[in-house]
């Protein structure tokens, strides 16, 4: 399963730009994501059967982004991601609000 594609396809209907790792445009609101870790969740006969993937999803906005953050969270839950962490901050250098969400996803190796 291609989790990057799953994230893109899941969040695209929210109507804001989405990019892996880095967004190089100038929208007032956008989403970035990255996989920051993965580990064996289940092994059998010294083979990895299930992998646990850890993703960070960041929402950046110059305006109120509460509804968008709620929609991102729910959309990813709906396709099997589990939220582990969430925080908000204001990035002074970018002059933007930032929501940081971390999720995990467990899936079989194919």
C-alpha positions as YAML, in Angstrom:
chain: A
units: angstrom
residues:
- id: 1
  name: UNK
  ca: [0.00, 0.00, 0.00]
- id: 2
  name: UNK
  ca: [1.29, 3.44, -0.90]
- id: 3
  name: UNK
  ca: [0.53, 5.55, 2.17]
- id: 4
  name: UNK
  ca: [1.75, 8.79, 0.58]
- id: 5
  name: UNK
  ca: [-0.87, 8.34, -2.15]
- id: 6
  name: UNK
  ca: [-3.52, 7.44, 0.43]
- id: 7
  name: UNK
  ca: [-2.82, 10.67, 2.34]
- id: 8
  name: UNK
  ca: [-2.86, 12.78, -0.84]
- id: 9
  name: UNK
  ca: [-6.10, 11.19, -2.08]
- id: 10
  name: UNK
  ca: [-7.72, 11.51, 1.35]
- id: 11
  name: UNK
  ca: [-6.84, 15.17, 1.91]
- id: 12
  name: UNK
  ca: [-7.22, 16.47, -1.67]
- id: 13
  name: UNK
  ca: [-11.03, 16.96, -1.32]
- id: 14
  name: UNK
  ca: [-10.38, 19.45, 1.50]
- id: 15
  name: UNK
  ca: [-9.49, 21.97, -1.21]
- id: 16
  name: UNK
  ca: [-6.08, 23.25, -0.08]
- id: 17
  name: UNK
  ca: [-2.63, 22.51, -1.55]
- id: 18
  name: UNK
  ca: [-0.93, 19.37, -0.18]
- id: 19
  name: UNK
  ca: [2.76, 18.53, -0.49]
- id: 20
  name: UNK
  ca: [5.12, 15.88, 0.79]
- id: 21
  name: UNK
  ca: [7.94, 17.32, 2.93]
- id: 22
  name: UNK
  ca: [7.94, 20.87, 1.56]
- id: 23
  name: UNK
  ca: [5.50, 23.30, -0.03]
- id: 24
  name: UNK
  ca: [7.26, 25.70, -2.40]
- id: 25
  name: UNK
  ca: [4.39, 27.97, -3.41]
- id: 26
  name: UNK
  ca: [2.72, 30.88, -1.67]
- id: 27
  name: UNK
  ca: [-0.82, 29.86, -0.67]
- id: 28
  name: UNK
  ca: [-2.24, 31.33, 2.53]
- id: 29
  name: UNK
  ca: [-3.26, 27.85, 3.70]
- id: 30
  name: UNK
  ca: [-1.66, 24.49, 2.88]
- id: 31
  name: UNK
  ca: [-0.82, 21.02, 4.24]
- id: 32
  name: UNK
  ca: [2.51, 19.20, 4.32]
- id: 33
  name: UNK
  ca: [3.21, 15.65, 5.46]
- id: 34
  name: UNK
  ca: [6.14, 13.30, 5.96]
- id: 35
  name: UNK
  ca: [6.86, 9.82, 7.18]
- id: 36
  name: UNK
  ca: [9.28, 10.21, 10.07]
- id: 37
  name: UNK
  ca: [9.60, 6.59, 11.20]
- id: 38
  name: UNK
  ca: [8.54, 3.04, 10.51]
- id: 39
  name: UNK
  ca: [9.11, -0.10, 12.48]
- id: 40
  name: UNK
  ca: [8.22, -3.77, 12.50]
- id: 41
  name: UNK
  ca: [4.92, -4.30, 14.29]
- id: 42
  name: UNK
  ca: [4.71, -8.06, 13.81]
- id: 43
  name: UNK
  ca: [7.23, -10.63, 12.68]
- id: 44
  name: UNK
  ca: [7.04, -14.38, 12.01]
- id: 45
  name: UNK
  ca: [9.91, -16.70, 11.18]
- id: 46
  name: UNK
  ca: [12.27, -13.71, 11.26]
- id: 47
  name: UNK
  ca: [10.21, -11.94, 8.58]
- id: 48
  name: UNK
  ca: [8.39, -8.64, 9.00]
- id: 49
  name: UNK
  ca: [4.67, -9.22, 8.49]
- id: 50
  name: UNK
  ca: [3.16, -5.92, 9.64]
- id: 51
  name: UNK
  ca: [4.87, -2.52, 9.56]
- id: 52
  name: UNK
  ca: [3.89, 0.45, 11.70]
- id: 53
  name: UNK
  ca: [4.29, 3.77, 9.86]
- id: 54
  name: UNK
  ca: [4.54, 7.12, 11.64]
- id: 55
  name: UNK
  ca: [3.49, 10.31, 9.81]
- id: 56
  name: UNK
  ca: [3.46, 13.97, 10.69]
- id: 57
  name: UNK
  ca: [0.87, 16.20, 9.04]
- id: 58
  name: UNK
  ca: [1.23, 19.97, 9.34]
- id: 59
  name: UNK
  ca: [-1.46, 22.50, 8.51]
- id: 60
  name: UNK
  ca: [-0.24, 26.05, 7.90]
- id: 61
  name: UNK
  ca: [-2.52, 29.07, 7.59]
- id: 62
  name: UNK
  ca: [-2.52, 32.84, 7.88]
- id: 63
  name: UNK
  ca: [-6.14, 32.73, 9.13]
- id: 64
  name: UNK
  ca: [-8.32, 30.58, 11.38]
- id: 65
  name: UNK
  ca: [-7.78, 26.96, 10.43]
- id: 66
  name: UNK
  ca: [-9.82, 25.19, 13.10]
- id: 67
  name: UNK
  ca: [-12.31, 23.61, 10.69]
- id: 68
  name: UNK
  ca: [-9.56, 22.47, 8.32]
- id: 69
  name: UNK
  ca: [-7.57, 20.88, 11.15]
- id: 70
  name: UNK
  ca: [-10.69, 19.05, 12.35]
- id: 71
  name: UNK
  ca: [-11.37, 17.82, 8.80]
- id: 72
  name: UNK
  ca: [-7.77, 16.62, 8.33]
- id: 73
  name: UNK
  ca: [-7.89, 14.73, 11.62]
- id: 74
  name: UNK
  ca: [-11.24, 13.08, 10.85]
- id: 75
  name: UNK
  ca: [-10.40, 12.28, 7.23]
- id: 76
  name: UNK
  ca: [-7.20, 10.46, 8.21]
- id: 77
  name: UNK
  ca: [-8.98, 8.58, 10.98]
- id: 78
  name: UNK
  ca: [-11.63, 7.48, 8.48]
- id: 79
  name: UNK
  ca: [-8.99, 5.72, 6.34]
- id: 80
  name: UNK
  ca: [-7.25, 3.95, 9.23]
- id: 81
  name: UNK
  ca: [-4.72, 6.38, 10.69]
- id: 82
  name: UNK
  ca: [-4.56, 6.72, 14.47]
- id: 83
  name: UNK
  ca: [-3.74, 10.11, 15.99]
- id: 84
  name: UNK
  ca: [-0.94, 10.06, 18.55]
- id: 85
  name: UNK
  ca: [-0.13, 13.74, 19.11]
- id: 86
  name: UNK
  ca: [-1.41, 17.19, 18.26]
- id: 87
  name: UNK
  ca: [-0.12, 20.69, 18.97]
- id: 88
  name: UNK
  ca: [-0.60, 24.23, 17.72]
- id: 89
  name: UNK
  ca: [1.90, 27.03, 17.38]
- id: 90
  name: UNK
  ca: [2.52, 30.28, 15.55]
- id: 91
  name: UNK
  ca: [5.55, 30.40, 13.26]
- id: 92
  name: UNK
  ca: [6.98, 33.91, 13.63]
- id: 93
  name: UNK
  ca: [9.30, 33.61, 10.61]
- id: 94
  name: UNK
  ca: [6.49, 32.57, 8.29]
- id: 95
  name: UNK
  ca: [3.82, 34.65, 10.05]
- id: 96
  name: UNK
  ca: [1.51, 31.62, 9.96]
- id: 97
  name: UNK
  ca: [-0.43, 29.45, 12.38]
- id: 98
  name: UNK
  ca: [0.69, 25.81, 12.41]
- id: 99
  name: UNK
  ca: [-1.06, 22.68, 13.57]
- id: 100
  name: UNK
  ca: [1.21, 19.66, 14.05]
- id: 101
  name: UNK
  ca: [-0.47, 16.25, 14.06]
- id: 102
  name: UNK
  ca: [1.21, 12.87, 14.32]
- id: 103
  name: UNK
  ca: [-0.47, 9.66, 13.25]
- id: 104
  name: UNK
  ca: [0.44, 6.01, 12.94]
- id: 105
  name: UNK
  ca: [-0.77, 3.40, 10.48]
- id: 106
  name: UNK
  ca: [-0.28, -0.34, 10.64]
- id: 107
  name: UNK
  ca: [-0.29, -2.41, 7.47]
- id: 108
  name: UNK
  ca: [0.79, -5.69, 6.02]
- id: 109
  name: UNK
  ca: [3.96, -5.97, 3.94]
- id: 110
  name: UNK
  ca: [3.09, -6.89, 0.34]
...
